[in-house]
Amino acid sequence: MKIIMLGCGNSSGVPLIGCNCEVCRSDNPKNKRLRVSAYVETEGVKFLIDTSPDLRQQALSNNITQLDAILYTHEHADHIHGLDDLRPFNYLRDGSLPVYGDEHTIASVKQRFAYAFLPKPENIWFRPSLIPHTLPAQAAGHIDVRGVKVAYFQQGHGKSTTLGYRISDFAYSTDTDRLPESAFAALAGTKTWIVDCLRYQKSHSHSTLTQTLEWIARVKPELAILTHMGHELEYEKLARELPGGVVPGYDGLTVEI
């Protein structure tokens, strides 16, 4: 399995427009964060988790030219508004792309991007062409995508919920401030976990560093990678503060399992 962290930033990205803080002014490329997204390739199947507004740049920077399925965590703009950049992937596969998400997410994506769900155009480059797959409304479940088992589990995110995903020994949990017992059950035995950590201070819908480290201590992955990080987190300082087996994410970070 190959995992690429396409973006590890929060909804504004880092640097933040108009901000003059140390992190936003940093020359360290690991402090420059595109909106959060990930690419997973396993058993010949290529997954994209969320279509961030930076999708074009992310695909070009990581030489991603083929996709087989899109997994949506939820419907917030920083997770879906790069959808139109799926057009080249439709063109390169000469066909539609399946997209997966919970009922609320699929309905929201259809409302905002209705043209992407019309019958496949004759000229596949003309617009995105997507086939929606609504995941059953339950605390946890799994689907089969071209022979690959993909587990999903609900997470708390402020007043709403998101989906975490697990593929074999890898799990992905962005945009969450509460993990129910069903999520911990789904995460049991995970070896590599990309997990939400917005900042040090409390947020209304994201995890803090203290809480995320508590989660990691419970799940006990071999490697935990922090994501959805805001400009309050400076890469080198954060890296020094973390325990063994836990690292800050950065755009382009690649892990092979």
C-alpha positions as CSV (number, residue, x, y, z in Angstrom):
1,M,0.0,0.0,0.0
2,K,1.2,3.5,-0.9
3,I,-0.2,6.6,0.9
4,I,0.5,10.2,-0.1
5,M,-0.5,13.1,2.1
6,L,-1.6,15.5,-0.6
7,G,-2.5,18.3,1.9
8,C,-2.4,18.5,5.6
9,G,-3.7,22.1,6.2
10,N,-6.9,23.4,7.7
11,S,-9.7,25.1,5.7
12,S,-7.7,28.3,5.1
13,G,-4.5,26.5,4.2
14,V,-1.1,27.7,5.5
15,P,0.1,30.4,5.1
16,L,-3.1,32.2,5.8
17,I,-4.0,35.2,3.6
18,G,-3.1,38.4,5.4
19,C,-1.3,36.7,8.4
20,N,2.2,37.7,9.4
21,C,2.8,35.1,12.1
22,E,6.0,33.1,12.3
23,V,4.5,30.0,10.7
24,C,2.9,31.9,7.8
25,R,6.2,33.7,7.1
26,S,8.3,30.5,7.4
27,D,10.6,29.4,4.6
28,N,10.3,25.8,5.7
29,P,8.3,24.0,3.0
30,K,6.8,21.7,5.7
31,N,5.0,24.7,7.1
32,K,3.2,25.3,3.8
33,R,0.0,23.3,3.9
34,L,-2.6,22.8,1.2
35,R,-6.1,21.8,2.1
36,V,-6.4,18.3,3.6
37,S,-6.6,15.3,1.3
38,A,-4.9,11.9,0.8
39,Y,-4.2,9.4,-2.0
40,V,-4.2,5.7,-1.3
41,E,-3.1,3.0,-3.7
42,T,-3.4,-0.7,-2.8
43,E,-3.9,-3.9,-4.8
44,G,-3.9,-1.9,-8.0
45,V,-6.8,0.3,-6.9
46,K,-6.3,4.0,-6.6
47,F,-8.4,6.0,-4.0
48,L,-8.6,9.8,-3.5
49,I,-9.9,10.9,-0.1
50,D,-11.8,14.2,-0.6
51,T,-11.4,16.6,-3.5
52,S,-9.8,19.6,-1.9
53,P,-9.8,23.1,-3.6
54,D,-6.1,22.4,-4.2
55,L,-6.6,19.1,-6.1
56,R,-5.0,20.3,-9.4
57,Q,-1.8,21.4,-7.7
58,Q,-1.8,18.3,-5.5
59,A,-2.2,15.9,-8.4
60,L,0.5,17.6,-10.5
61,S,3.0,17.8,-7.6
62,N,2.6,14.1,-6.8
63,N,2.3,12.8,-10.4
64,I,-1.2,11.4,-9.8
65,T,-2.8,10.6,-13.2
66,Q,-5.2,7.7,-12.4
67,L,-8.1,7.3,-9.9
68,D,-10.6,4.5,-9.4
69,A,-12.8,5.9,-6.6
70,I,-13.4,9.0,-4.4
71,L,-14.1,8.6,-0.7
72,Y,-15.7,11.7,0.9
73,T,-15.3,12.3,4.6
74,H,-18.0,15.1,4.6
75,E,-19.4,18.0,2.6
76,H,-17.4,21.0,3.9
77,A,-16.0,23.2,1.2
78,D,-12.3,22.5,1.9
79,H,-13.1,18.8,1.3
80,I,-15.2,18.9,-1.9
81,H,-14.7,22.1,-3.8
82,G,-12.0,20.8,-6.1
83,L,-14.5,18.5,-7.7
84,D,-14.3,20.1,-11.1
85,D,-10.6,19.0,-11.3
86,L,-11.7,15.4,-11.6
87,R,-12.4,16.1,-15.3
88,P,-8.9,15.0,-16.4
89,F,-9.2,11.8,-14.4
90,N,-12.5,11.1,-16.3
91,Y,-10.8,11.8,-19.5
92,L,-7.8,9.6,-18.8
93,R,-10.0,6.6,-17.8
94,D,-12.5,7.4,-20.5
95,G,-15.3,6.9,-18.1
96,S,-17.2,8.0,-14.9
97,L,-15.8,7.8,-11.4
98,P,-17.6,6.3,-8.5
99,V,-17.9,8.6,-5.4
100,Y,-18.7,7.3,-1.9
101,G,-20.1,9.2,1.1
102,D,-22.9,9.3,3.7
103,E,-26.4,10.4,2.7
104,H,-25.9,14.0,3.8
105,T,-22.6,14.4,2.0
106,I,-23.8,12.8,-1.3
107,A,-26.9,15.0,-1.3
108,S,-24.9,18.1,-0.6
109,V,-22.4,17.3,-3.4
110,K,-25.2,16.7,-5.8
111,Q,-26.9,20.0,-4.9
112,R,-23.7,22.0,-5.4
113,F,-22.4,20.1,-8.4
114,A,-25.5,18.8,-10.1
115,Y,-23.9,18.9,-13.5
116,A,-21.4,16.2,-12.4
117,F,-24.1,13.6,-11.9
118,L,-25.9,14.0,-15.3
119,P,-25.5,11.1,-17.8
120,K,-22.0,10.8,-19.0
121,P,-21.3,13.3,-21.8
122,E,-20.1,12.2,-25.2
123,N,-17.1,14.4,-24.7
124,I,-15.8,13.2,-21.4
125,W,-13.6,16.3,-21.0
126,F,-16.6,18.6,-21.0
127,R,-17.5,18.2,-17.3
128,P,-16.9,15.8,-14.4
129,S,-18.8,12.5,-14.6
130,L,-19.5,10.9,-11.3
131,I,-21.5,7.9,-10.1
132,P,-22.8,8.4,-6.5
133,H,-22.8,5.6,-3.9
134,T,-24.5,6.4,-0.6
135,L,-23.1,4.5,2.4
136,P,-25.6,3.0,4.8
137,A,-26.4,5.2,7.8
138,Q,-24.8,3.3,10.6
139,A,-22.0,3.8,13.1
140,A,-19.6,1.6,11.1
141,G,-19.7,-0.6,8.1
142,H,-17.7,-1.6,5.0
143,I,-17.9,-1.6,1.2
144,D,-16.0,-3.5,-1.5
145,V,-14.3,-1.4,-4.2
146,R,-12.9,-3.5,-7.0
147,G,-12.0,-6.2,-4.5
148,V,-10.6,-3.9,-1.8
149,K,-12.4,-3.8,1.5
150,V,-12.9,-0.3,2.7
151,A,-14.3,0.2,6.2
152,Y,-15.9,3.4,7.3
153,F,-16.9,4.7,10.7
154,Q,-18.7,7.8,12.1
155,Q,-16.9,10.6,13.9
156,G,-18.1,13.6,15.7
157,H,-17.3,17.0,14.1
158,G,-18.8,19.8,16.1
159,K,-22.6,19.7,15.6
160,S,-22.2,17.3,12.6
161,T,-20.5,14.0,11.8
162,T,-17.8,12.9,9.4
163,L,-16.6,9.5,8.1
164,G,-13.3,8.0,8.9
165,Y,-12.0,5.3,6.6
166,R,-9.8,2.2,7.1
167,I,-8.2,0.2,4.3
168,S,-6.3,-2.8,5.7
169,D,-3.8,-1.5,8.3
170,F,-4.2,2.1,7.3
171,A,-6.8,4.5,8.8
172,Y,-7.7,8.1,8.1
173,S,-9.5,10.4,10.6
174,T,-9.7,14.0,9.6
175,D,-12.2,16.7,10.9
176,T,-13.2,15.2,14.2
177,D,-13.3,16.3,17.8
178,R,-15.1,13.2,19.2
179,L,-14.5,9.5,18.5
180,P,-17.3,7.2,19.7
181,E,-16.6,3.6,20.9
182,S,-17.7,2.3,17.4
183,A,-14.8,4.3,15.9
184,F,-12.3,2.9,18.3
185,A,-13.5,-0.5,17.5
186,A,-13.0,0.1,13.8
187,L,-9.5,1.5,14.5
188,A,-8.4,-1.5,16.6
189,G,-5.2,-2.9,15.2
190,T,-4.5,0.0,12.9
191,K,-0.7,0.3,12.1
192,T,-0.7,3.7,10.3
193,W,-3.2,6.4,11.3
194,I,-3.5,9.8,9.8
195,V,-5.5,11.8,12.5
196,D,-6.9,15.3,13.0
197,C,-4.9,17.8,15.1
198,L,-5.9,21.4,14.4
199,R,-3.9,23.3,17.1
200,Y,-3.0,23.4,20.8
201,Q,-6.1,25.3,21.9
202,K,-9.7,23.9,22.0
203,S,-11.7,24.1,18.8
204,H,-15.5,23.8,18.4
205,S,-15.1,21.0,15.9
206,H,-11.5,19.7,15.7
207,S,-9.2,17.8,18.0
208,T,-6.4,19.5,20.0
209,L,-2.9,18.1,20.3
210,T,-3.5,16.8,23.9
211,Q,-6.7,15.0,22.9
212,T,-5.2,13.5,19.7
213,L,-2.2,12.2,21.7
214,E,-4.7,10.5,24.1
215,W,-6.4,8.9,21.1
216,I,-3.1,7.7,19.7
217,A,-2.1,6.2,23.1
218,R,-5.4,4.2,23.1
219,V,-5.3,3.0,19.4
220,K,-1.5,2.3,19.6
221,P,-0.6,2.5,15.9
222,E,3.0,1.9,14.8
223,L,2.9,5.3,13.1
224,A,0.5,8.2,13.7
225,I,0.6,11.3,11.4
226,L,-1.1,14.5,12.3
227,T,-3.2,16.3,9.8
228,H,-5.6,19.3,9.3
229,M,-3.1,21.5,11.0
230,G,-3.5,25.3,11.3
231,H,-0.9,28.0,11.4
232,E,-0.6,27.7,15.2
233,L,1.5,24.6,14.7
234,E,5.2,25.1,13.6
235,Y,6.6,21.9,12.1
236,E,10.0,21.7,13.7
237,K,8.7,22.8,17.2
238,L,5.8,20.3,17.0
239,A,8.1,17.5,15.9
240,R,10.3,18.0,18.9
241,E,7.3,17.8,21.3
242,L,5.8,14.6,19.9
243,P,6.4,11.1,21.4
244,G,8.0,8.3,19.4
245,G,5.9,7.0,16.6
246,V,4.0,10.3,16.2
247,V,5.0,12.8,13.5
248,P,3.5,16.0,12.0
249,G,2.3,15.6,8.5
250,Y,3.5,17.6,5.6
251,D,2.4,17.9,2.0
252,G,3.9,15.2,-0.1
253,L,4.7,12.9,2.8
254,T,4.6,9.3,1.4
255,V,4.3,6.1,3.4
256,E,4.5,2.6,2.1
257,I,3.1,-0.3,4.1
